[in-house]
Amino acid sequence: MITRFSLYGFLKNMQFFEPFLILYFLSMGLSYLQIGMLVSFRAICVNILEIPSGAAADIYGRKSAMLFSLGSYILSFIIFSLVSWYPLLFAAMFFFSIGEAFRTGTHKAMIFDWLRHNDRLDERTKVYGFTRSWSKIGSAVSVIIASGIVILSNDYRWVFAVSIIPYCAGIWNMLCYPSSLNRRLDNGSISIKNVALHLLKSLKHAFSNRGIRGLIIRSTGFEGAFRVSRDYLQPIIRAQAVALTACLALSEKDGTAIIIGLVYFILYMISASASRRSWRFVALAKTEDRASVMLLIMAAATILTAAAGFLAGVYIVPIAAFIVLYLLQNLWRPILVSQFDLHAQSSEQATILSIESQAKSIGIIVLAPAAGFIADIYGIHASLAMLSLVPVLVWVFSRSAPAALKKQENDNHSLA
């Protein structure tokens, strides 16, 4: 099953459009504010659907929810590959958000459920980090393929069309999961009442538990700042590519595709290595809580470094900074998810993880348009400088959580 979990991540991250998404929007003549509105709309939709979808997965079957998610992604890719009218991009974003909402939290809950049934919960950070590393390897492979698609087709639309293929393979892989991982709390017909009751129970637990509440706040800051700031890597790389295309005797688009492919390949391979070694970072920091705090501060410093490099016009600095940021995020994620598993009950795990993912969406909803507005008026360096403050502020607001987190960690170590 670890092989199938890893294959799911590998295929799911074969999103050939991801490294070129902002460039695709810019090629359509969209402003950063319009792009921010699209990103914000997607986050709002995910925000609305995420927790109910997690509750539905807990109650009616996580495997079924994952199949629905993959189908929604495919529909989104079809629309992206065909439309050119700005309002229709919101429809594509809507179906993409459905895929995101029914996926986030659900597959992680399946992994932890399998570990629990096989008495391997003490390996959760290591196993989840391993399976997540294959997601990043999938991204590394996909960016090389995507670069080739852009060069050969000279059209960003094809990266959406070709993304359909691995997602069809993902549906096949999910159908091979055992029925035991599709366990449900309710064997009857789908009921809005049952979803609502389960949702309210999980929400109460999430916000009354100091540990979970603190983790949600931290996730909002770290992931929100990371996801918004990483989108500015594409135009930074393009700016560098323009200076190099003359030397390479390539067109601007081809040069950009090659450089983006190389940079993102490095990013994803470093990310895969970081995910596999996240448990070692915890050992170095002594506790998961201390490791989380260290990563928040390091992320803030890295984003600020990227802003300074962009302001100075030394583009290698923000590119290097973003590589470091990806490394930090892939150390962060397995550690954070494992901390959530310490506090969440098995029967509500998909819902709790969906609440955490929704918190990230709230961060994106607020930060994406604000960052886009600042970038349009003052420049990308000013937008990044603003984003660098977010992890620090969130750490300050989440300082009530450490006692609860440390107590849970100490109890866990004692049992071990």
C-alpha positions in Angstrom: 0.0 0.0 0.0 2.9 2.4 0.6 3.7 1.8 -3.1 0.2 2.7 -4.1 0.1 5.7 -1.8 3.3 6.9 -3.4 2.0 6.2 -6.9 -1.1 8.4 -6.1 1.2 11.3 -5.1 3.4 10.8 -8.2 0.4 10.8 -10.6 -1.5 13.6 -8.7 1.5 15.9 -9.1 1.8 15.4 -12.8 0.1 18.8 -13.2 2.1 20.0 -16.3 0.5 23.4 -16.2 1.7 24.3 -12.6 5.1 25.9 -13.5 3.5 27.9 -16.3 0.2 28.9 -14.8 1.0 32.5 -14.1 2.8 32.8 -17.5 -0.3 31.3 -19.2 -2.5 34.0 -17.5 0.0 36.8 -18.4 0.1 35.6 -22.0 -3.7 36.2 -22.1 -3.1 39.8 -21.2 -4.3 39.5 -17.6 -3.0 41.9 -14.9 -1.6 40.7 -11.6 -4.8 41.9 -10.0 -7.0 39.8 -12.3 -4.7 36.8 -11.7 -5.0 37.4 -7.9 -8.8 37.5 -8.3 -8.8 34.1 -10.0 -6.5 32.6 -7.3 -8.7 34.1 -4.7 -11.9 32.8 -6.3 -10.4 29.3 -6.3 -9.5 29.6 -2.7 -13.0 30.9 -1.8 -14.6 27.9 -3.5 -12.2 25.5 -1.7 -13.0 27.3 1.5 -16.7 26.8 1.1 -16.5 23.1 0.0 -13.5 21.9 2.0 -14.9 21.1 5.4 -18.2 19.6 4.2 -16.3 17.5 1.7 -14.0 16.2 4.5 -17.0 15.3 6.6 -18.7 13.6 3.6 -15.5 11.6 3.1 -15.4 10.5 6.8 -19.1 9.5 6.7 -19.6 8.0 3.2 -16.2 6.8 2.2 -12.8 8.3 1.6 -12.0 6.3 -1.6 -15.3 7.4 -3.2 -14.4 11.0 -2.3 -11.0 10.7 -4.0 -12.5 9.3 -7.2 -14.9 12.3 -7.3 -11.9 14.6 -6.8 -9.9 13.2 -9.6 -12.9 13.4 -12.0 -13.4 17.1 -11.1 -9.7 17.8 -11.8 -10.1 16.3 -15.3 -13.1 18.5 -16.1 -11.1 21.6 -15.0 -8.2 20.7 -17.3 -10.6 20.3 -20.2 -12.0 23.8 -19.7 -8.6 25.4 -19.3 -7.4 23.8 -22.5 -10.3 25.1 -24.5 -11.3 28.5 -23.3 -9.8 32.0 -23.8 -12.5 34.1 -22.3 -11.7 35.5 -18.8 -15.1 34.8 -17.1 -14.9 31.1 -18.2 -11.6 30.7 -16.4 -13.6 31.1 -13.2 -15.6 27.9 -14.2 -12.3 26.0 -14.7 -11.1 27.3 -11.3 -14.4 26.1 -9.7 -14.0 22.5 -10.9 -10.4 22.6 -9.9 -11.5 23.8 -6.4 -13.9 20.8 -6.2 -11.0 18.5 -6.9 -8.9 20.2 -4.2 -11.7 20.2 -1.6 -12.4 16.5 -1.9 -8.7 15.6 -2.0 -7.1 17.6 0.8 -7.1 15.8 4.1 -8.8 12.7 2.6 -5.8 10.8 1.3 -3.7 11.7 4.3 -6.4 10.3 6.5 -6.3 7.1 4.5 -2.6 6.8 5.0 -2.9 7.3 8.8 -5.8 4.9 8.9 -3.7 2.2 7.2 -0.8 2.9 9.6 -3.2 2.7 12.6 -4.6 -0.7 11.4 -1.1 -2.1 10.9 0.3 -0.8 14.3 2.8 1.6 12.6 1.6 5.0 13.8 5.0 5.7 15.3 6.3 5.9 11.8 3.8 8.5 10.6 6.2 11.3 10.0 8.6 9.0 8.2 6.0 7.2 6.1 4.1 10.3 5.2 7.4 12.1 4.3 8.3 9.2 2.1 5.0 9.1 0.2 5.1 12.9 -0.1 8.6 12.7 -1.6 7.1 10.7 -4.5 4.7 13.6 -5.1 7.6 15.9 -5.5 9.4 13.4 -7.8 6.2 13.4 -9.9 6.4 17.2 -10.0 10.1 17.0 -11.1 9.3 14.6 -13.9 6.2 16.6 -15.0 8.1 19.9 -15.2 10.6 18.4 -17.7 7.7 17.0 -19.8 5.9 20.3 -19.5 8.9 22.2 -20.8 9.0 20.0 -23.8 5.3 20.4 -24.4 5.6 24.2 -24.3 8.6 24.2 -26.7 7.1 21.8 -29.2 3.6 23.3 -29.2 4.4 26.9 -28.5 1.1 27.1 -26.7 0.5 26.9 -22.9 -2.9 25.3 -23.4 -1.4 21.9 -24.2 0.0 21.5 -20.7 -3.6 21.4 -19.4 -4.7 18.9 -22.1 -1.9 16.5 -21.4 -2.4 16.6 -17.6 -5.6 14.6 -18.2 -3.6 11.4 -19.0 -1.9 10.9 -15.6 -5.2 11.8 -13.8 -6.9 9.0 -15.7 -4.1 6.7 -14.5 -4.7 8.0 -11.0 -8.4 6.9 -11.1 -7.2 3.4 -12.0 -4.7 3.4 -9.1 -7.4 4.6 -6.7 -9.8 1.9 -7.9 -7.1 -0.7 -6.8 -7.2 0.6 -3.2 -8.8 -2.0 -0.8 -12.4 -1.4 0.2 -11.2 -1.3 3.9 -9.8 2.2 3.1 -13.3 3.3 2.0 -14.7 2.7 5.5 -17.7 4.9 6.3 -19.5 5.9 9.5 -22.9 5.8 7.8 -24.0 2.9 5.7 -27.3 4.6 4.7 -28.1 7.1 2.0 -26.4 10.5 1.8 -27.8 12.9 4.4 -27.1 16.6 4.7 -28.1 16.2 8.4 -25.4 13.6 9.0 -22.7 15.6 7.3 -23.7 18.8 9.3 -23.7 16.9 12.6 -20.3 15.4 12.0 -19.0 18.7 10.7 -20.2 20.6 13.9 -18.6 18.0 16.1 -15.3 18.2 14.3 -15.3 22.0 14.3 -16.0 22.1 18.0 -13.1 19.7 18.7 -10.8 21.7 16.4 -11.3 25.1 18.0 -11.7 23.9 21.6 -8.4 22.0 21.4 -5.5 24.5 22.0 -3.1 22.3 20.2 -5.2 22.0 17.0 -6.1 25.7 17.1 -2.5 26.7 17.3 -1.5 24.4 14.5 -4.3 25.8 12.3 -3.0 29.4 12.9 0.5 28.4 12.0 -0.5 26.6 8.9 -2.5 29.6 7.7 0.6 31.9 7.9 3.2 29.5 6.6 1.3 28.0 3.8 -0.5 31.2 2.8 2.8 33.1 2.5 4.5 30.3 0.7 1.7 29.6 -1.9 1.3 33.3 -2.8 5.0 34.2 -2.9 5.9 31.1 -5.0 3.7 32.3 -7.8 6.1 35.3 -8.3 8.9 32.9 -9.1 7.7 32.4 -12.7 8.0 36.1 -13.8 11.3 36.3 -11.9 12.6 33.3 -13.9 11.2 34.8 -17.1 13.1 38.0 -16.4 16.3 36.0 -16.0 15.5 33.9 -19.1 15.2 37.1 -21.2 18.8 37.9 -20.4 19.9 34.4 -21.3 18.0 33.7 -24.5 20.3 35.7 -26.6 23.3 33.6 -25.5 21.3 30.4 -26.1 20.1 31.6 -29.5 16.5 30.7 -28.5 13.2 32.5 -28.6 12.0 34.1 -25.3 9.3 31.5 -24.8 11.6 28.5 -25.5 14.3 29.9 -23.3 11.8 30.6 -20.5 10.5 27.0 -20.8 14.0 25.5 -20.6 15.1 27.6 -17.6 11.7 27.0 -15.8 12.1 23.3 -16.4 15.6 23.2 -15.0 14.8 25.4 -11.9 11.6 23.5 -11.1 13.3 20.1 -11.6 15.9 21.2 -9.0 13.1 22.5 -6.7 11.1 19.3 -6.8 14.0 17.0 -6.3 15.2 19.0 -3.3 11.6 19.0 -2.1 11.5 15.2 -2.4 14.7 14.8 -0.4 13.5 17.3 2.3 10.2 15.4 2.7 12.0 12.1 3.2 14.3 13.7 5.8 11.7 15.8 7.8 11.9 13.3 10.7 15.6 14.0 11.0 15.0 17.7 11.2 12.6 17.0 14.1 15.3 14.9 15.8 17.7 17.9 15.4 15.2 20.4 16.8 14.4 17.9 19.7 10.6 18.4 19.3 8.1 18.9 16.5 6.9 22.1 18.0 10.4 23.6 18.1 10.9 22.5 14.6 7.8 24.3 13.4 8.8 27.5 15.1 12.3 27.3 13.5 10.8 26.8 10.1 8.4 29.8 10.4 11.3 32.1 11.2 13.4 30.7 8.4 10.6 31.1 5.9 10.2 34.7 6.8 13.9 35.4 6.3 14.0 33.5 3.0 11.0 35.5 1.5 12.6 38.8 2.6 15.9 37.7 0.9 14.0 37.1 -2.3 12.5 40.6 -2.1 15.9 42.1 -1.6 17.4 40.2 -4.5 14.6 41.2 -6.8 14.8 44.9 -5.8 18.6 44.8 -6.6 17.9 43.2 -9.9 20.1 40.2 -9.1 17.7 37.5 -10.1 19.8 34.6 -9.0 19.2 35.7 -5.4 15.3 35.3 -5.5 15.6 32.1 -7.5 18.0 30.6 -4.9 15.8 31.9 -2.1 12.7 30.2 -3.6 14.6 26.9 -3.8 15.3 27.3 -0.1 11.7 28.2 0.5 10.5 25.0 -1.2 12.9 23.0 0.9 11.6 24.6 4.1 8.0 23.9 3.1 8.7 20.3 2.4 10.3 19.9 5.8 7.3 21.7 7.3 4.5 19.7 5.8 5.1 16.2 7.1 5.9 17.6 10.6 2.7 19.6 10.7 0.5 16.8 9.4 1.9 14.4 12.0 1.2 16.9 14.7 -2.5 17.0 13.6 -2.7 13.3 13.8 -1.6 13.5 17.4 -4.7 15.5 18.3 -7.4 14.3 15.8 -9.6 11.2 16.3 -9.5 8.6 13.5 -13.2 9.0 12.8 -12.9 12.7 12.1 -9.4 12.9 10.7 -10.3 13.8 7.1 -12.6 16.6 8.5 -9.9 18.0 10.8 -7.3 18.0 8.0 -9.8 19.7 5.7 -10.3 22.4 8.4 -6.5 22.9 8.3 -6.5 23.0 4.6 -9.4 25.5 4.6 -7.3 27.7 6.9 -4.6 27.8 4.2 -7.3 28.8 1.7 -8.3 31.7 4.0 -4.7 32.8 4.0 -4.6 32.7 0.2 -8.0 34.5 -0.1 -6.6 37.4 1.9 -3.0 37.5 0.7 -3.3 36.8 -3.1 -5.3 40.0 -4.1 -3.4 42.1 -1.6 0.0 40.8 -2.9 -1.2 41.3 -6.5 -2.4 44.9 -5.8 1.0 45.8 -4.1 2.9 44.1 -7.0 1.0 46.1 -9.6 1.6 49.5 -7.8 5.0 49.1 -6.0 6.6 46.0 -7.7 7.1 42.4 -6.9 9.8 43.2 -4.3 7.3 45.1 -2.2 4.8 42.3 -2.4 7.3 39.8 -1.2 8.5 42.1 1.6 4.9 42.2 2.9 4.5 38.4 2.6 7.7 37.9 4.7 6.0 39.5 7.7 3.2 36.9 7.7 4.9 33.8 9.2 6.4 36.0 12.0 3.0 37.5 12.9 1.3 34.1 12.8 3.9 32.7 15.1 3.3 35.5 17.6 -0.5 34.8 17.5 0.0 31.0 17.9 2.2 31.2 21.0 -0.6 30.0 23.2 -0.3 26.6 21.5 3.2 25.4 22.5 2.2 24.2 26.0 -0.5 21.9 24.6 1.7 20.8 21.7 4.7 20.0 23.9 2.6 18.1 26.4 1.1 15.9 23.7 4.6 15.3 22.2 6.1 14.5 25.6 3.2 12.0 26.3 3.8 10.5 22.9 7.6 10.1 23.5 6.9 8.6 26.9 4.6 5.9 25.3 7.3 5.3 22.7 
